[in-house]
Amino acid sequence: MRRRSFLKLGAGLALGVPAVAAASGCAVEDPLAAQAKAGDNKNYIAGDGSVTEYASDQRGEPVQLEGALFDGTTVSSSEFAGSVVVLNFWYAACAPCRKEAPDLVELHDAFEPEGARFYGVNIRDERNTAEAFERSFNIPYPSFQDKDGGILLAMTQFVPPSAVPTTLVLDREGRVAARILGLADKGTLKALISDALAA
């Protein structure tokens, strides 16, 4: 993984495990675990906005997933080859998801002409709820209906369960090039998509 000055990079984030403070050698409590234990009934675990970039030689194999969009169309990751793909994990009642939605729309509109493809992965909602959200925010790209957790399960190496929103950028080979755990900063995500398109 490589680090940029404007990105927050947490050790061990790909597995959702606690980071280790290098200077002191002390374990830092995992913020996701702390939220899960809080019992505040907010129904989601918010990431801290940490950004992880994976160097090309550390990306491993292309992701393998298949699922149905809310319109009934089946999409497989085999169709991603040659395109940069942004996968945003969300659901309608998630406050950070609502906050980042307008930025995702703007980034889609900016990058689709350059060949980037955007998909939502809705992990909780029925079709009517998801479509109401999409109408409210004028979401122009489709979402997978993943209430059964098939896509989330396929992506657990990168998306901790219940850590929503999470946004992944896949390179042209279908490998995870970058991840934002939590609310996606628009400028950061723009840079990550630009890098993947330029590679």
C-alpha positions as a Markdown table, in Angstrom:
| # | Residue | x | y | z |
|---|---|---|---|---|
| 1 | Met | 0.0 | 0.0 | 0.0 |
| 2 | Arg | 1.2 | 3.5 | -0.7 |
| 3 | Arg | 0.6 | 6.6 | 1.4 |
| 4 | Arg | -0.2 | 10.1 | 0.3 |
| 5 | Ser | 0.1 | 13.2 | 2.4 |
| 6 | Phe | -3.6 | 14.0 | 2.1 |
| 7 | Leu | -4.8 | 10.5 | 2.8 |
| 8 | Lys | -5.3 | 8.9 | 6.2 |
| 9 | Leu | -4.0 | 5.3 | 5.9 |
| 10 | Gly | -4.8 | 2.9 | 8.7 |
| 11 | Ala | -2.7 | -0.3 | 9.3 |
| 12 | Gly | -4.8 | -3.4 | 9.1 |
| 13 | Leu | -7.8 | -1.8 | 7.7 |
| 14 | Ala | -8.3 | -4.3 | 4.9 |
| 15 | Leu | -9.3 | -6.8 | 7.5 |
| 16 | Gly | -11.0 | -4.3 | 9.8 |
| 17 | Val | -8.6 | -5.0 | 12.7 |
| 18 | Pro | -7.1 | -2.5 | 15.1 |
| 19 | Ala | -4.3 | -0.4 | 13.9 |
| 20 | Val | -1.0 | -0.5 | 15.8 |
| 21 | Ala | 0.7 | 2.7 | 17.1 |
| 22 | Ala | 4.2 | 2.3 | 15.8 |
| 23 | Ala | 5.8 | 4.9 | 18.1 |
| 24 | Ser | 4.4 | 3.6 | 21.4 |
| 25 | Gly | 3.8 | -0.1 | 20.5 |
| 26 | Cys | 0.4 | 0.2 | 22.1 |
| 27 | Ala | -2.7 | -1.3 | 20.5 |
| 28 | Val | -5.3 | 1.3 | 19.5 |
| 29 | Glu | -8.9 | 0.4 | 20.0 |
| 30 | Asp | -10.7 | -0.5 | 16.7 |
| 31 | Pro | -13.2 | 2.3 | 16.2 |
| 32 | Leu | -15.6 | 0.0 | 14.3 |
| 33 | Ala | -15.6 | -2.4 | 17.3 |
| 34 | Ala | -16.2 | 0.4 | 19.7 |
| 35 | Gln | -19.2 | 1.6 | 17.7 |
| 36 | Ala | -20.6 | -2.0 | 17.5 |
| 37 | Lys | -20.4 | -2.2 | 21.3 |
| 38 | Ala | -22.0 | 1.2 | 21.9 |
| 39 | Gly | -25.5 | 0.0 | 21.7 |
| 40 | Asp | -26.9 | 3.3 | 20.5 |
| 41 | Asn | -29.2 | 1.8 | 18.0 |
| 42 | Lys | -28.1 | 4.0 | 15.1 |
| 43 | Asn | -28.2 | 0.8 | 12.9 |
| 44 | Tyr | -24.9 | 1.4 | 11.1 |
| 45 | Ile | -21.2 | 1.5 | 11.9 |
| 46 | Ala | -19.5 | 4.5 | 10.4 |
| 47 | Gly | -15.9 | 4.3 | 9.2 |
| 48 | Asp | -13.5 | 7.1 | 10.0 |
| 49 | Gly | -12.9 | 8.2 | 6.4 |
| 50 | Ser | -9.7 | 6.2 | 6.2 |
| 51 | Val | -8.3 | 5.7 | 2.8 |
| 52 | Thr | -6.3 | 2.7 | 1.7 |
| 53 | Glu | -4.6 | 2.6 | -1.7 |
| 54 | Tyr | -3.2 | -0.7 | -2.9 |
| 55 | Ala | -0.1 | -0.7 | -5.1 |
| 56 | Ser | -0.5 | -2.5 | -8.4 |
| 57 | Asp | 1.6 | -5.4 | -7.3 |
| 58 | Gln | -0.4 | -5.8 | -4.0 |
| 59 | Arg | -3.9 | -6.0 | -5.5 |
| 60 | Gly | -4.1 | -9.7 | -6.0 |
| 61 | Glu | -6.8 | -11.3 | -8.1 |
| 62 | Pro | -9.8 | -9.5 | -9.7 |
| 63 | Val | -12.9 | -9.4 | -7.6 |
| 64 | Gln | -15.4 | -12.1 | -8.2 |
| 65 | Leu | -19.1 | -11.1 | -7.7 |
| 66 | Glu | -22.4 | -11.4 | -9.4 |
| 67 | Gly | -25.7 | -9.9 | -8.4 |
| 68 | Ala | -29.1 | -8.5 | -9.5 |
| 69 | Leu | -29.7 | -4.8 | -9.9 |
| 70 | Phe | -33.0 | -3.4 | -8.6 |
| 71 | Asp | -34.3 | -3.4 | -12.2 |
| 72 | Gly | -33.7 | -7.2 | -12.3 |
| 73 | Thr | -30.6 | -7.1 | -14.6 |
| 74 | Thr | -27.9 | -9.5 | -13.5 |
| 75 | Val | -24.4 | -8.1 | -13.5 |
| 76 | Ser | -21.2 | -10.0 | -13.1 |
| 77 | Ser | -17.7 | -8.7 | -12.3 |
| 78 | Ser | -16.5 | -10.3 | -15.5 |
| 79 | Glu | -18.2 | -7.4 | -17.2 |
| 80 | Phe | -16.0 | -4.9 | -15.4 |
| 81 | Ala | -12.8 | -5.8 | -17.4 |
| 82 | Gly | -11.3 | -2.8 | -19.1 |
| 83 | Ser | -13.3 | -0.3 | -17.0 |
| 84 | Val | -12.5 | 1.6 | -13.8 |
| 85 | Val | -15.4 | 0.7 | -11.5 |
| 86 | Val | -16.6 | 2.5 | -8.4 |
| 87 | Leu | -18.6 | 0.4 | -5.9 |
| 88 | Asn | -20.4 | 2.3 | -3.2 |
| 89 | Phe | -22.0 | 0.2 | -0.3 |
| 90 | Trp | -25.0 | 2.0 | 1.1 |
| 91 | Tyr | -28.6 | 1.9 | 2.3 |
| 92 | Ala | -31.3 | 4.6 | 2.6 |
| 93 | Ala | -31.4 | 5.2 | 6.3 |
| 94 | Cys | -27.6 | 5.6 | 6.7 |
| 95 | Ala | -26.9 | 9.2 | 7.4 |
| 96 | Pro | -23.4 | 9.3 | 5.9 |
| 97 | Cys | -24.8 | 7.6 | 2.8 |
| 98 | Arg | -27.2 | 10.5 | 2.4 |
| 99 | Lys | -24.5 | 13.1 | 3.0 |
| 100 | Glu | -22.2 | 11.7 | 0.3 |
| 101 | Ala | -24.8 | 11.0 | -2.3 |
| 102 | Pro | -24.7 | 14.4 | -4.1 |
| 103 | Asp | -20.9 | 14.1 | -4.4 |
| 104 | Leu | -21.2 | 10.6 | -5.9 |
| 105 | Val | -23.6 | 11.9 | -8.4 |
| 106 | Glu | -21.2 | 14.7 | -9.4 |
| 107 | Leu | -18.3 | 12.3 | -9.7 |
| 108 | His | -20.3 | 9.9 | -11.8 |
| 109 | Asp | -21.3 | 12.7 | -14.1 |
| 110 | Ala | -17.7 | 13.9 | -14.4 |
| 111 | Phe | -16.1 | 10.5 | -14.9 |
| 112 | Glu | -18.6 | 8.4 | -16.8 |
| 113 | Pro | -17.6 | 10.1 | -20.1 |
| 114 | Glu | -14.0 | 9.0 | -19.4 |
| 115 | Gly | -15.1 | 5.3 | -19.0 |
| 116 | Ala | -15.7 | 5.0 | -15.3 |
| 117 | Arg | -18.6 | 2.9 | -14.2 |
| 118 | Phe | -20.5 | 3.4 | -10.9 |
| 119 | Tyr | -22.6 | 0.9 | -9.0 |
| 120 | Gly | -24.3 | 1.1 | -5.7 |
| 121 | Val | -24.5 | -2.0 | -3.5 |
| 122 | Asn | -27.6 | -1.7 | -1.3 |
| 123 | Ile | -27.2 | -4.0 | 1.7 |
| 124 | Arg | -30.5 | -3.5 | 3.4 |
| 125 | Asp | -33.4 | -2.0 | 1.6 |
| 126 | Glu | -36.4 | -3.3 | -0.3 |
| 127 | Arg | -36.8 | -2.0 | -3.9 |
| 128 | Asn | -39.3 | 0.8 | -3.1 |
| 129 | Thr | -37.1 | 2.2 | -0.3 |
| 130 | Ala | -34.0 | 2.2 | -2.5 |
| 131 | Glu | -35.7 | 3.7 | -5.4 |
| 132 | Ala | -37.2 | 6.5 | -3.3 |
| 133 | Phe | -33.6 | 7.3 | -2.1 |
| 134 | Glu | -32.4 | 7.3 | -5.7 |
| 135 | Arg | -35.1 | 9.6 | -6.8 |
| 136 | Ser | -34.5 | 12.0 | -3.9 |
| 137 | Phe | -30.8 | 12.3 | -4.8 |
| 138 | Asn | -31.1 | 11.9 | -8.6 |
| 139 | Ile | -28.8 | 8.9 | -8.5 |
| 140 | Pro | -28.0 | 8.2 | -12.2 |
| 141 | Tyr | -26.3 | 4.8 | -11.8 |
| 142 | Pro | -27.8 | 1.5 | -10.8 |
| 143 | Ser | -27.5 | -0.4 | -7.5 |
| 144 | Phe | -27.3 | -4.1 | -6.7 |
| 145 | Gln | -30.0 | -5.4 | -4.4 |
| 146 | Asp | -27.8 | -7.1 | -1.9 |
| 147 | Lys | -30.1 | -7.7 | 1.1 |
| 148 | Asp | -29.1 | -11.4 | 1.1 |
| 149 | Gly | -25.4 | -10.3 | 1.5 |
| 150 | Gly | -24.0 | -12.1 | -1.5 |
| 151 | Ile | -21.9 | -9.3 | -2.7 |
| 152 | Leu | -20.9 | -8.1 | 0.7 |
| 153 | Leu | -19.8 | -11.6 | 1.6 |
| 154 | Ala | -17.7 | -11.7 | -1.6 |
| 155 | Met | -16.0 | -8.4 | -0.6 |
| 156 | Thr | -15.5 | -9.0 | 3.1 |
| 157 | Gln | -11.7 | -8.7 | 2.7 |
| 158 | Phe | -12.3 | -5.0 | 1.9 |
| 159 | Val | -15.7 | -4.2 | 3.3 |
| 160 | Pro | -16.1 | -4.9 | 7.0 |
| 161 | Pro | -19.7 | -6.1 | 7.8 |
| 162 | Ser | -22.0 | -3.2 | 8.7 |
| 163 | Ala | -19.3 | -0.6 | 7.9 |
| 164 | Val | -21.5 | 1.5 | 5.7 |
| 165 | Pro | -20.8 | 3.5 | 3.6 |
| 166 | Thr | -17.7 | 2.0 | 2.1 |
| 167 | Thr | -16.5 | 2.9 | -1.4 |
| 168 | Leu | -14.1 | 0.8 | -3.5 |
| 169 | Val | -12.3 | 1.8 | -6.7 |
| 170 | Leu | -11.5 | -1.1 | -9.0 |
| 171 | Asp | -8.8 | -0.8 | -11.6 |
| 172 | Arg | -9.2 | -1.9 | -15.3 |
| 173 | Glu | -8.4 | -5.5 | -14.3 |
| 174 | Gly | -11.1 | -5.6 | -11.8 |
| 175 | Arg | -8.8 | -5.5 | -8.8 |
| 176 | Val | -9.4 | -3.2 | -5.7 |
| 177 | Ala | -7.1 | -0.2 | -6.2 |
| 178 | Ala | -8.4 | 1.9 | -3.3 |
| 179 | Arg | -10.9 | 1.9 | -0.5 |
| 180 | Ile | -12.6 | 4.7 | 1.5 |
| 181 | Leu | -14.0 | 3.3 | 4.8 |
| 182 | Gly | -16.8 | 5.6 | 5.8 |
| 183 | Leu | -18.0 | 8.9 | 4.4 |
| 184 | Ala | -16.2 | 9.5 | 1.1 |
| 185 | Asp | -14.4 | 12.9 | 0.8 |
| 186 | Lys | -15.2 | 14.2 | -2.7 |
| 187 | Gly | -11.7 | 15.5 | -3.5 |
| 188 | Thr | -10.1 | 12.3 | -2.3 |
| 189 | Leu | -12.4 | 10.0 | -4.2 |
| 190 | Lys | -11.9 | 12.2 | -7.3 |
| 191 | Ala | -8.1 | 11.7 | -7.0 |
| 192 | Leu | -8.5 | 8.0 | -6.6 |
| 193 | Ile | -10.7 | 7.6 | -9.6 |
| 194 | Ser | -8.4 | 9.8 | -11.7 |
| 195 | Asp | -5.4 | 7.7 | -10.7 |
| 196 | Ala | -7.1 | 4.5 | -11.7 |
| 197 | Leu | -8.2 | 5.9 | -15.0 |
| 198 | Ala | -4.7 | 7.2 | -15.7 |
| 199 | Ala | -3.0 | 3.9 | -15.0 |
